[in-house]
Each structure stands twice: as C-alpha cells, then as structure tokens.
Amino acid sequence: MNDITEIETLDTYIRSVENQEIKGILLKLKNEMRKPDVTWESVKIILVSLENKDPIMLKEIFSLLIKESE
C-alpha cells in the first residue's frame, strides 16, 4: 500500500475532487497509506466513511489502487 506510484496517482485524483468533505476523506486515506506501519483496520475506517459519502467514488478509488498496484 505504500507504493509511491499509488500516492502520486491518488494525489492527482484528489486534486480533481471538488467536494471538500470528500477531498478531506481522501487526504486522510492518502496520509494513512503513507505510514510505514499502516494497518488494514485504519484504512478500512476511512474507506467506510468514503462509502457513506459517495459509494461510486469508493469504487473509483478501489479501481485506481488496484490498477496502480499491478
């Protein structure tokens, strides 16, 4: 999860988001993923909050992260 390519791509995606509340959630996700000791539980909490705000965007984020990790 700490792949720099994912973070750069996530940065680009975050810059394109206009909704400030969702942008904040995405920034929390990005910062959490940068931690060397990141846990699935901490990431999951952030993803659930994104799902509650915008389930379609959550799917986009999943696709983005999966694509970049290949």
PyMOL Python script that loads the backbone (N, CA, C, O; Angstrom):
from pymol import cmd

cmd.read_pdbstr("""\
ATOM      1  N   MET A   1       0.792  -1.207   0.000  1.00  0.00           N
ATOM      2  CA  MET A   1       0.000   0.000   0.000  1.00  0.00           C
ATOM      3  C   MET A   1       0.831   1.267   0.000  1.00  0.00           C
ATOM      4  O   MET A   1       0.308   2.347  -0.271  1.00  0.00           O
ATOM      5  N   ASN A   2       2.076   1.159   0.289  1.00  0.00           N
ATOM      6  CA  ASN A   2       2.908   2.347   0.395  1.00  0.00           C
ATOM      7  C   ASN A   2       3.628   2.684  -0.895  1.00  0.00           C
ATOM      8  O   ASN A   2       4.613   3.422  -0.881  1.00  0.00           O
ATOM      9  N   ASP A   3       3.152   2.157  -2.005  1.00  0.00           N
ATOM     10  CA  ASP A   3       3.787   2.394  -3.306  1.00  0.00           C
ATOM     11  C   ASP A   3       3.665   3.872  -3.687  1.00  0.00           C
ATOM     12  O   ASP A   3       2.563   4.422  -3.672  1.00  0.00           O
ATOM     13  N   ILE A   4       4.765   4.508  -4.023  1.00  0.00           N
ATOM     14  CA  ILE A   4       4.781   5.922  -4.375  1.00  0.00           C
ATOM     15  C   ILE A   4       3.904   6.201  -5.592  1.00  0.00           C
ATOM     16  O   ILE A   4       3.250   7.242  -5.651  1.00  0.00           O
ATOM     17  N   THR A   5       3.878   5.292  -6.558  1.00  0.00           N
ATOM     18  CA  THR A   5       3.049   5.484  -7.747  1.00  0.00           C
ATOM     19  C   THR A   5       1.586   5.612  -7.361  1.00  0.00           C
ATOM     20  O   THR A   5       0.877   6.455  -7.911  1.00  0.00           O
ATOM     21  N   GLU A   6       1.116   4.792  -6.422  1.00  0.00           N
ATOM     22  CA  GLU A   6      -0.264   4.897  -5.954  1.00  0.00           C
ATOM     23  C   GLU A   6      -0.521   6.267  -5.355  1.00  0.00           C
ATOM     24  O   GLU A   6      -1.548   6.888  -5.628  1.00  0.00           O
ATOM     25  N   ILE A   7       0.405   6.735  -4.543  1.00  0.00           N
ATOM     26  CA  ILE A   7       0.229   8.020  -3.877  1.00  0.00           C
ATOM     27  C   ILE A   7       0.178   9.142  -4.905  1.00  0.00           C
ATOM     28  O   ILE A   7      -0.679  10.019  -4.810  1.00  0.00           O
ATOM     29  N   GLU A   8       1.075   9.134  -5.885  1.00  0.00           N
ATOM     30  CA  GLU A   8       1.070  10.182  -6.905  1.00  0.00           C
ATOM     31  C   GLU A   8      -0.238  10.156  -7.693  1.00  0.00           C
ATOM     32  O   GLU A   8      -0.802  11.210  -7.986  1.00  0.00           O
ATOM     33  N   THR A   9      -0.716   8.986  -8.034  1.00  0.00           N
ATOM     34  CA  THR A   9      -1.963   8.871  -8.765  1.00  0.00           C
ATOM     35  C   THR A   9      -3.122   9.305  -7.877  1.00  0.00           C
ATOM     36  O   THR A   9      -4.044   9.976  -8.341  1.00  0.00           O
ATOM     37  N   LEU A  10      -3.082   8.932  -6.624  1.00  0.00           N
ATOM     38  CA  LEU A  10      -4.109   9.359  -5.683  1.00  0.00           C
ATOM     39  C   LEU A  10      -4.076  10.878  -5.521  1.00  0.00           C
ATOM     40  O   LEU A  10      -5.126  11.513  -5.429  1.00  0.00           O
ATOM     41  N   ASP A  11      -2.882  11.460  -5.485  1.00  0.00           N
ATOM     42  CA  ASP A  11      -2.757  12.921  -5.412  1.00  0.00           C
ATOM     43  C   ASP A  11      -3.461  13.583  -6.591  1.00  0.00           C
ATOM     44  O   ASP A  11      -4.197  14.554  -6.414  1.00  0.00           O
ATOM     45  N   THR A  12      -3.238  13.070  -7.766  1.00  0.00           N
ATOM     46  CA  THR A  12      -3.863  13.622  -8.969  1.00  0.00           C
ATOM     47  C   THR A  12      -5.378  13.508  -8.881  1.00  0.00           C
ATOM     48  O   THR A  12      -6.103  14.445  -9.215  1.00  0.00           O
ATOM     49  N   TYR A  13      -5.845  12.357  -8.429  1.00  0.00           N
ATOM     50  CA  TYR A  13      -7.291  12.149  -8.293  1.00  0.00           C
ATOM     51  C   TYR A  13      -7.866  13.120  -7.266  1.00  0.00           C
ATOM     52  O   TYR A  13      -8.912  13.726  -7.501  1.00  0.00           O
ATOM     53  N   ILE A  14      -7.189  13.269  -6.133  1.00  0.00           N
ATOM     54  CA  ILE A  14      -7.663  14.160  -5.068  1.00  0.00           C
ATOM     55  C   ILE A  14      -7.765  15.598  -5.570  1.00  0.00           C
ATOM     56  O   ILE A  14      -8.721  16.303  -5.248  1.00  0.00           O
ATOM     57  N   ARG A  15      -6.786  16.032  -6.355  1.00  0.00           N
ATOM     58  CA  ARG A  15      -6.825  17.410  -6.880  1.00  0.00           C
ATOM     59  C   ARG A  15      -8.039  17.648  -7.776  1.00  0.00           C
ATOM     60  O   ARG A  15      -8.499  18.782  -7.915  1.00  0.00           O
ATOM     61  N   SER A  16      -8.556  16.579  -8.384  1.00  0.00           N
ATOM     62  CA  SER A  16      -9.703  16.743  -9.280  1.00  0.00           C
ATOM     63  C   SER A  16     -11.048  16.751  -8.545  1.00  0.00           C
ATOM     64  O   SER A  16     -12.077  17.073  -9.139  1.00  0.00           O
ATOM     65  N   VAL A  17     -11.042  16.402  -7.264  1.00  0.00           N
ATOM     66  CA  VAL A  17     -12.287  16.336  -6.490  1.00  0.00           C
ATOM     67  C   VAL A  17     -12.670  17.738  -6.028  1.00  0.00           C
ATOM     68  O   VAL A  17     -11.847  18.460  -5.465  1.00  0.00           O
ATOM     69  N   GLU A  18     -13.923  18.120  -6.267  1.00  0.00           N
ATOM     70  CA  GLU A  18     -14.385  19.451  -5.880  1.00  0.00           C
ATOM     71  C   GLU A  18     -15.052  19.476  -4.510  1.00  0.00           C
ATOM     72  O   GLU A  18     -14.996  20.493  -3.818  1.00  0.00           O
ATOM     73  N   ASN A  19     -15.678  18.385  -4.110  1.00  0.00           N
ATOM     74  CA  ASN A  19     -16.359  18.319  -2.815  1.00  0.00           C
ATOM     75  C   ASN A  19     -15.306  18.304  -1.706  1.00  0.00           C
ATOM     76  O   ASN A  19     -14.510  17.370  -1.610  1.00  0.00           O
ATOM     77  N   GLN A  20     -15.307  19.342  -0.872  1.00  0.00           N
ATOM     78  CA  GLN A  20     -14.264  19.494   0.137  1.00  0.00           C
ATOM     79  C   GLN A  20     -14.332  18.424   1.217  1.00  0.00           C
ATOM     80  O   GLN A  20     -13.298  18.013   1.744  1.00  0.00           O
ATOM     81  N   GLU A  21     -15.526  17.969   1.553  1.00  0.00           N
ATOM     82  CA  GLU A  21     -15.655  16.929   2.572  1.00  0.00           C
ATOM     83  C   GLU A  21     -15.057  15.611   2.074  1.00  0.00           C
ATOM     84  O   GLU A  21     -14.336  14.935   2.807  1.00  0.00           O
ATOM     85  N   ILE A  22     -15.357  15.256   0.844  1.00  0.00           N
ATOM     86  CA  ILE A  22     -14.796  14.038   0.256  1.00  0.00           C
ATOM     87  C   ILE A  22     -13.298  14.179   0.049  1.00  0.00           C
ATOM     88  O   ILE A  22     -12.542  13.232   0.267  1.00  0.00           O
ATOM     89  N   LYS A  23     -12.871  15.356  -0.369  1.00  0.00           N
ATOM     90  CA  LYS A  23     -11.438  15.597  -0.534  1.00  0.00           C
ATOM     91  C   LYS A  23     -10.710  15.381   0.792  1.00  0.00           C
ATOM     92  O   LYS A  23      -9.609  14.830   0.815  1.00  0.00           O
ATOM     93  N   GLY A  24     -11.316  15.810   1.884  1.00  0.00           N
ATOM     94  CA  GLY A  24     -10.724  15.608   3.210  1.00  0.00           C
ATOM     95  C   GLY A  24     -10.585  14.138   3.562  1.00  0.00           C
ATOM     96  O   GLY A  24      -9.573  13.714   4.121  1.00  0.00           O
ATOM     97  N   ILE A  25     -11.615  13.360   3.228  1.00  0.00           N
ATOM     98  CA  ILE A  25     -11.558  11.912   3.474  1.00  0.00           C
ATOM     99  C   ILE A  25     -10.441  11.282   2.651  1.00  0.00           C
ATOM    100  O   ILE A  25      -9.694  10.441   3.150  1.00  0.00           O
ATOM    101  N   LEU A  26     -10.330  11.690   1.394  1.00  0.00           N
ATOM    102  CA  LEU A  26      -9.288  11.148   0.522  1.00  0.00           C
ATOM    103  C   LEU A  26      -7.891  11.534   1.005  1.00  0.00           C
ATOM    104  O   LEU A  26      -6.957  10.738   0.907  1.00  0.00           O
ATOM    105  N   LEU A  27      -7.750  12.736   1.517  1.00  0.00           N
ATOM    106  CA  LEU A  27      -6.454  13.158   2.071  1.00  0.00           C
ATOM    107  C   LEU A  27      -6.099  12.322   3.300  1.00  0.00           C
ATOM    108  O   LEU A  27      -4.941  11.951   3.490  1.00  0.00           O
ATOM    109  N   LYS A  28      -7.101  12.025   4.136  1.00  0.00           N
ATOM    110  CA  LYS A  28      -6.859  11.157   5.285  1.00  0.00           C
ATOM    111  C   LYS A  28      -6.405   9.779   4.820  1.00  0.00           C
ATOM    112  O   LYS A  28      -5.493   9.190   5.402  1.00  0.00           O
ATOM    113  N   LEU A  29      -7.042   9.270   3.773  1.00  0.00           N
ATOM    114  CA  LEU A  29      -6.663   7.965   3.223  1.00  0.00           C
ATOM    115  C   LEU A  29      -5.224   7.996   2.724  1.00  0.00           C
ATOM    116  O   LEU A  29      -4.431   7.106   3.029  1.00  0.00           O
ATOM    117  N   LYS A  30      -4.903   9.018   1.962  1.00  0.00           N
ATOM    118  CA  LYS A  30      -3.541   9.144   1.414  1.00  0.00           C
ATOM    119  C   LYS A  30      -2.509   9.205   2.539  1.00  0.00           C
ATOM    120  O   LYS A  30      -1.484   8.526   2.482  1.00  0.00           O
ATOM    121  N   ASN A  31      -2.779  10.012   3.552  1.00  0.00           N
ATOM    122  CA  ASN A  31      -1.833  10.149   4.657  1.00  0.00           C
ATOM    123  C   ASN A  31      -1.697   8.849   5.440  1.00  0.00           C
ATOM    124  O   ASN A  31      -0.602   8.491   5.872  1.00  0.00           O
ATOM    125  N   GLU A  32      -2.806   8.147   5.620  1.00  0.00           N
ATOM    126  CA  GLU A  32      -2.762   6.877   6.346  1.00  0.00           C
ATOM    127  C   GLU A  32      -1.930   5.857   5.565  1.00  0.00           C
ATOM    128  O   GLU A  32      -1.144   5.112   6.150  1.00  0.00           O
ATOM    129  N   MET A  33      -2.105   5.828   4.249  1.00  0.00           N
ATOM    130  CA  MET A  33      -1.372   4.872   3.421  1.00  0.00           C
ATOM    131  C   MET A  33       0.123   5.165   3.388  1.00  0.00           C
ATOM    132  O   MET A  33       0.916   4.271   3.092  1.00  0.00           O
ATOM    133  N   ARG A  34       0.513   6.366   3.679  1.00  0.00           N
ATOM    134  CA  ARG A  34       1.940   6.725   3.688  1.00  0.00           C
ATOM    135  C   ARG A  34       2.653   6.271   4.951  1.00  0.00           C
ATOM    136  O   ARG A  34       3.882   6.228   4.991  1.00  0.00           O
ATOM    137  N   LYS A  35       1.890   5.933   5.978  1.00  0.00           N
ATOM    138  CA  LYS A  35       2.503   5.497   7.235  1.00  0.00           C
ATOM    139  C   LYS A  35       3.184   4.152   7.031  1.00  0.00           C
ATOM    140  O   LYS A  35       2.625   3.262   6.390  1.00  0.00           O
ATOM    141  N   PRO A  36       4.390   4.001   7.573  1.00  0.00           N
ATOM    142  CA  PRO A  36       5.091   2.724   7.400  1.00  0.00           C
ATOM    143  C   PRO A  36       4.409   1.574   8.139  1.00  0.00           C
ATOM    144  O   PRO A  36       4.567   0.414   7.757  1.00  0.00           O
ATOM    145  N   ASP A  37       3.654   1.882   9.189  1.00  0.00           N
ATOM    146  CA  ASP A  37       3.003   0.843   9.986  1.00  0.00           C
ATOM    147  C   ASP A  37       1.488   0.815   9.776  1.00  0.00           C
ATOM    148  O   ASP A  37       0.730   0.491  10.690  1.00  0.00           O
ATOM    149  N   VAL A  38       1.062   1.156   8.572  1.00  0.00           N
ATOM    150  CA  VAL A  38      -0.367   1.226   8.266  1.00  0.00           C
ATOM    151  C   VAL A  38      -1.032  -0.131   8.494  1.00  0.00           C
ATOM    152  O   VAL A  38      -0.473  -1.177   8.166  1.00  0.00           O
ATOM    153  N   THR A  39      -2.233  -0.088   9.059  1.00  0.00           N
ATOM    154  CA  THR A  39      -2.998  -1.317   9.277  1.00  0.00           C
ATOM    155  C   THR A  39      -4.253  -1.296   8.419  1.00  0.00           C
ATOM    156  O   THR A  39      -4.758  -0.238   8.044  1.00  0.00           O
ATOM    157  N   TRP A  40      -4.740  -2.491   8.120  1.00  0.00           N
ATOM    158  CA  TRP A  40      -5.964  -2.587   7.344  1.00  0.00           C
ATOM    159  C   TRP A  40      -7.121  -1.922   8.092  1.00  0.00           C
ATOM    160  O   TRP A  40      -7.953  -1.259   7.472  1.00  0.00           O
ATOM    161  N   GLU A  41      -7.184  -2.090   9.395  1.00  0.00           N
ATOM    162  CA  GLU A  41      -8.279  -1.516  10.176  1.00  0.00           C
ATOM    163  C   GLU A  41      -8.339   0.011  10.044  1.00  0.00           C
ATOM    164  O   GLU A  41      -9.420   0.582   9.906  1.00  0.00           O
ATOM    165  N   SER A  42      -7.194   0.656  10.086  1.00  0.00           N
ATOM    166  CA  SER A  42      -7.188   2.124   9.987  1.00  0.00           C
ATOM    167  C   SER A  42      -7.613   2.578   8.597  1.00  0.00           C
ATOM    168  O   SER A  42      -8.312   3.583   8.464  1.00  0.00           O
ATOM    169  N   VAL A  43      -7.202   1.850   7.560  1.00  0.00           N
ATOM    170  CA  VAL A  43      -7.603   2.184   6.191  1.00  0.00           C
ATOM    171  C   VAL A  43      -9.087   1.891   6.000  1.00  0.00           C
ATOM    172  O   VAL A  43      -9.803   2.662   5.361  1.00  0.00           O
ATOM    173  N   LYS A  44      -9.540   0.781   6.555  1.00  0.00           N
ATOM    174  CA  LYS A  44     -10.941   0.379   6.408  1.00  0.00           C
ATOM    175  C   LYS A  44     -11.888   1.428   6.983  1.00  0.00           C
ATOM    176  O   LYS A  44     -12.928   1.708   6.387  1.00  0.00           O
ATOM    177  N   ILE A  45     -11.552   2.003   8.111  1.00  0.00           N
ATOM    178  CA  ILE A  45     -12.394   3.030   8.732  1.00  0.00           C
ATOM    179  C   ILE A  45     -12.571   4.213   7.782  1.00  0.00           C
ATOM    180  O   ILE A  45     -13.675   4.739   7.636  1.00  0.00           O
ATOM    181  N   ILE A  46     -11.492   4.623   7.146  1.00  0.00           N
ATOM    182  CA  ILE A  46     -11.545   5.742   6.207  1.00  0.00           C
ATOM    183  C   ILE A  46     -12.357   5.359   4.969  1.00  0.00           C
ATOM    184  O   ILE A  46     -13.148   6.163   4.475  1.00  0.00           O
ATOM    185  N   LEU A  47     -12.169   4.143   4.468  1.00  0.00           N
ATOM    186  CA  LEU A  47     -12.918   3.699   3.293  1.00  0.00           C
ATOM    187  C   LEU A  47     -14.412   3.617   3.581  1.00  0.00           C
ATOM    188  O   LEU A  47     -15.225   3.935   2.714  1.00  0.00           O
ATOM    189  N   VAL A  48     -14.781   3.198   4.777  1.00  0.00           N
ATOM    190  CA  VAL A  48     -16.200   3.147   5.154  1.00  0.00           C
ATOM    191  C   VAL A  48     -16.782   4.554   5.177  1.00  0.00           C
ATOM    192  O   VAL A  48     -17.914   4.755   4.737  1.00  0.00           O
ATOM    193  N   SER A  49     -16.040   5.522   5.677  1.00  0.00           N
ATOM    194  CA  SER A  49     -16.551   6.897   5.680  1.00  0.00           C
ATOM    195  C   SER A  49     -16.707   7.423   4.256  1.00  0.00           C
ATOM    196  O   SER A  49     -17.641   8.174   3.973  1.00  0.00           O
ATOM    197  N   LEU A  50     -15.804   7.037   3.360  1.00  0.00           N
ATOM    198  CA  LEU A  50     -15.942   7.432   1.958  1.00  0.00           C
ATOM    199  C   LEU A  50     -17.160   6.748   1.339  1.00  0.00           C
ATOM    200  O   LEU A  50     -17.906   7.371   0.584  1.00  0.00           O
ATOM    201  N   GLU A  51     -17.359   5.490   1.653  1.00  0.00           N
ATOM    202  CA  GLU A  51     -18.524   4.773   1.128  1.00  0.00           C
ATOM    203  C   GLU A  51     -19.823   5.427   1.581  1.00  0.00           C
ATOM    204  O   GLU A  51     -20.782   5.510   0.813  1.00  0.00           O
ATOM    205  N   ASN A  52     -19.854   5.888   2.818  1.00  0.00           N
ATOM    206  CA  ASN A  52     -21.053   6.552   3.336  1.00  0.00           C
ATOM    207  C   ASN A  52     -21.336   7.864   2.613  1.00  0.00           C
ATOM    208  O   ASN A  52     -22.498   8.238   2.451  1.00  0.00           O
ATOM    209  N   LYS A  53     -20.313   8.554   2.186  1.00  0.00           N
ATOM    210  CA  LYS A  53     -20.471   9.843   1.492  1.00  0.00           C
ATOM    211  C   LYS A  53     -20.707   9.673  -0.001  1.00  0.00           C
ATOM    212  O   LYS A  53     -21.532  10.371  -0.589  1.00  0.00           O
ATOM    213  N   ASP A  54     -19.973   8.735  -0.619  1.00  0.00           N
ATOM    214  CA  ASP A  54     -20.057   8.589  -2.074  1.00  0.00           C
ATOM    215  C   ASP A  54     -19.600   7.188  -2.483  1.00  0.00           C
ATOM    216  O   ASP A  54     -18.416   6.976  -2.744  1.00  0.00           O
ATOM    217  N   PRO A  55     -20.532   6.228  -2.541  1.00  0.00           N
ATOM    218  CA  PRO A  55     -20.158   4.850  -2.886  1.00  0.00           C
ATOM    219  C   PRO A  55     -19.544   4.710  -4.280  1.00  0.00           C
ATOM    220  O   PRO A  55     -18.713   3.829  -4.499  1.00  0.00           O
ATOM    221  N   ILE A  56     -19.933   5.548  -5.203  1.00  0.00           N
ATOM    222  CA  ILE A  56     -19.368   5.481  -6.559  1.00  0.00           C
ATOM    223  C   ILE A  56     -17.893   5.873  -6.532  1.00  0.00           C
ATOM    224  O   ILE A  56     -17.063   5.247  -7.191  1.00  0.00           O
ATOM    225  N   MET A  57     -17.578   6.905  -5.769  1.00  0.00           N
ATOM    226  CA  MET A  57     -16.180   7.330  -5.675  1.00  0.00           C
ATOM    227  C   MET A  57     -15.335   6.256  -4.999  1.00  0.00           C
ATOM    228  O   MET A  57     -14.169   6.073  -5.349  1.00  0.00           O
ATOM    229  N   LEU A  58     -15.913   5.546  -4.035  1.00  0.00           N
ATOM    230  CA  LEU A  58     -15.178   4.463  -3.389  1.00  0.00           C
ATOM    231  C   LEU A  58     -14.772   3.416  -4.426  1.00  0.00           C
ATOM    232  O   LEU A  58     -13.643   2.925  -4.397  1.00  0.00           O
ATOM    233  N   LYS A  59     -15.667   3.076  -5.326  1.00  0.00           N
ATOM    234  CA  LYS A  59     -15.350   2.116  -6.386  1.00  0.00           C
ATOM    235  C   LYS A  59     -14.243   2.656  -7.292  1.00  0.00           C
ATOM    236  O   LYS A  59     -13.369   1.904  -7.723  1.00  0.00           O
ATOM    237  N   GLU A  60     -14.279   3.947  -7.578  1.00  0.00           N
ATOM    238  CA  GLU A  60     -13.226   4.553  -8.400  1.00  0.00           C
ATOM    239  C   GLU A  60     -11.871   4.460  -7.701  1.00  0.00           C
ATOM    240  O   GLU A  60     -10.857   4.171  -8.336  1.00  0.00           O
ATOM    241  N   ILE A  61     -11.862   4.707  -6.397  1.00  0.00           N
ATOM    242  CA  ILE A  61     -10.619   4.637  -5.628  1.00  0.00           C
ATOM    243  C   ILE A  61     -10.088   3.205  -5.611  1.00  0.00           C
ATOM    244  O   ILE A  61      -8.891   2.977  -5.786  1.00  0.00           O
ATOM    245  N   PHE A  62     -10.988   2.242  -5.399  1.00  0.00           N
ATOM    246  CA  PHE A  62     -10.560   0.841  -5.439  1.00  0.00           C
ATOM    247  C   PHE A  62      -9.935   0.508  -6.788  1.00  0.00           C
ATOM    248  O   PHE A  62      -8.859  -0.086  -6.853  1.00  0.00           O
ATOM    249  N   SER A  63     -10.605   0.888  -7.847  1.00  0.00           N
ATOM    250  CA  SER A  63     -10.087   0.605  -9.186  1.00  0.00           C
ATOM    251  C   SER A  63      -8.729   1.260  -9.406  1.00  0.00           C
ATOM    252  O   SER A  63      -7.820   0.651  -9.970  1.00  0.00           O
ATOM    253  N   LEU A  64      -8.600   2.486  -8.963  1.00  0.00           N
ATOM    254  CA  LEU A  64      -7.349   3.214  -9.102  1.00  0.00           C
ATOM    255  C   LEU A  64      -6.216   2.514  -8.368  1.00  0.00           C
ATOM    256  O   LEU A  64      -5.134   2.337  -8.928  1.00  0.00           O
ATOM    257  N   LEU A  65      -6.449   2.116  -7.128  1.00  0.00           N
ATOM    258  CA  LEU A  65      -5.414   1.481  -6.324  1.00  0.00           C
ATOM    259  C   LEU A  65      -5.059   0.100  -6.869  1.00  0.00           C
ATOM    260  O   LEU A  65      -3.888  -0.282  -6.878  1.00  0.00           O
ATOM    261  N   ILE A  66      -6.053  -0.641  -7.319  1.00  0.00           N
ATOM    262  CA  ILE A  66      -5.790  -1.966  -7.878  1.00  0.00           C
ATOM    263  C   ILE A  66      -4.991  -1.852  -9.160  1.00  0.00           C
ATOM    264  O   ILE A  66      -4.023  -2.585  -9.363  1.00  0.00           O
ATOM    265  N   LYS A  67      -5.392  -0.941 -10.018  1.00  0.00           N
ATOM    266  CA  LYS A  67      -4.703  -0.740 -11.299  1.00  0.00           C
ATOM    267  C   LYS A  67      -3.241  -0.355 -11.077  1.00  0.00           C
ATOM    268  O   LYS A  67      -2.350  -0.864 -11.758  1.00  0.00           O
ATOM    269  N   GLU A  68      -3.002   0.532 -10.138  1.00  0.00           N
ATOM    270  CA  GLU A  68      -1.640   1.004  -9.895  1.00  0.00           C
ATOM    271  C   GLU A  68      -0.776  -0.018  -9.190  1.00  0.00           C
ATOM    272  O   GLU A  68       0.451   0.061  -9.260  1.00  0.00           O
ATOM    273  N   SER A  69      -1.396  -0.989  -8.503  1.00  0.00           N
ATOM    274  CA  SER A  69      -0.594  -1.978  -7.787  1.00  0.00           C
ATOM    275  C   SER A  69      -0.197  -3.163  -8.670  1.00  0.00           C
ATOM    276  O   SER A  69       0.567  -4.027  -8.239  1.00  0.00           O
ATOM    277  N   GLU A  70      -0.707  -3.208  -9.892  1.00  0.00           N
ATOM    278  CA  GLU A  70      -0.373  -4.314 -10.800  1.00  0.00           C
ATOM    279  C   GLU A  70       1.027  -4.197 -11.341  1.00  0.00           C
ATOM    280  O   GLU A  70       1.462  -5.047 -12.118  1.00  0.00           O
TER     281      GLU A  70
END
""", "prot")
cmd.dss("prot")
cmd.show_as("cartoon", "prot")
cmd.util.cbc("prot")
cmd.orient("prot")
